[in-house]
Amino acid sequence: MSAETTLKDLPKVDSVLKEQLEGFSQDKLKKTDTAEKTSLPTKEDVESEKQHDKLMHNIEDFRSDKLKRTSTSEKIVLPTPEDVAAEKQSQALFNAVEGFDASSLKHTDTKEKVILPAKEDIERERTHQSIFQGVTDFDKASMRHAETQEKIALPAKEDIEREKAEQKLFQGISSFDKSAMRQVSTEEKILLPTQADIDAEKGQQALCQGIEKFDPSALKKTETTEKNILPTKEVIEAEKKA
């Protein structure tokens, strides 16, 4: 502390802290025993230290005169014909995009068309809305309580016979002996069409050609007369009796 420092420049201690320091008594301290513990290194620490020492020893004793001189050869890989062709195609496409003349484009006007729904679509939508409204506004209080009876239907005689036949067939397939089979040779036969098949095919071809080359302008205009047939007396009597 400098000799020129005055008493008023010295740092002041808080009054509360000063009272606590002045009233402190060492008799209130408790005696404690300090135990010094020496932690021995683990096996992993010893192995790591040994490897580190060995590495440092090898670095310190390293002799650079034992190194062999090597020559680095730089290889230039030429592109394949496929790479050259792909590069040419990419370059031609890039040049075409850059040299594109926008003035050669024609002016077009876009017309927005609003397609009204057909009569069938409107009817379908109305039906859907009525069904949805009926489901939404359905009153559960109008439902009657019903009890479900579980019935166990025994198999009929025909079902039992069919099951027995299937079991017998499956058992026969499982215990089938392949050694009892005889070797057969397959002969492939090519059946030529008969004269009737050829004539039928020609007729079909002629019919298709006639339909394709049909000229609707050769048709004559006709008028259709709709006739309403009234029921007879016998039909009316039979309807009344029914």
C-alpha positions, 0 to 999 in steps of 0.5 A, a space after each residue: 500500500 502506498 504511503 500517500 494513500 489517505 485513510 478516507 481513500 481506503 476501502 470500507 467494510 460493510 458494517 454487518 460484515 464487520 460485526 460478524 467478523 468481530 463477533 466470530 469465535 473459533 470455539 464454534 468450529 468443529 474438529 475434522 480429520 483430513 484424509 489424503 487419498 492417493 488414486 492409483 491409475 487403472 490398467 487402461 491408464 497404464 497401457 495408454 501411458 506405455 503406448 504414449 511413451 513408446 510412440 514418443 520414443 519412436 518419434 525421438 529415435 526416428 532416422 530420416 536417412 532410412 527413408 527411400 526416395 519415391 517418384 510421384 507419377 501424375 496420370 491424366 485420364 482422357 475422356 471416353 467417346 461416350 463422355 465426349 459425345 455427351 459433352 457435345 450434346 450438352 454444349 449444343 443444347 446450351 448454345 440452342 437455349 442461349 441463342 433462342 430468339 423469343 421474337 419468333 414466338 407467336 402471341 396466343 390468348 388464353 381463354 378460360 372455360 367454365 364447364 357447367 355440371 350436367 343434369 346427371 351430375 346435378 341429380 347425383 349431387 342432390 341424391 347425395 345431399 338428401 342421403 347425407 341430410 337423412 343420416 345427419 337428421 336421423 332420430 335414434 329415438 324412433 328405433 325399436 329395441 331388438 335382440 340378436 339371437 345367435 344360431 349355430 347352423 349344423 352342416 348339412 349331409 351334403 356338406 359332410 359328404 363333400 368334406 369327406 371327399 375333400 379329405 380323402 382327395 387330400 390324403 390321396 395326394 399326400 400319400 401319392 407314390 411317384 414311383 408308380 408313374 410311367 414315363 410318357 412322351 409328349 407329341 406336339 401336333 399342329 392342327 391345320 384349319 379345315 376348309 370350313 374354318 378357312 371359309 368362316 375366316 374369309 366371311 368374317 374378314 369380308 364382313 369386317 371390310 364391309 363394316 369399315 367401308 360402309 357408306 352412310 350416305 347410301 342409306 334412305 331416310 325413313 320415318 318411324 311410326 310409334 304405335 301404342 297397342 291397347 290391352 285386350 278385354 281378356 288382358 284387362 280381366 286377367 289384370 283385375 283378377 290378379 
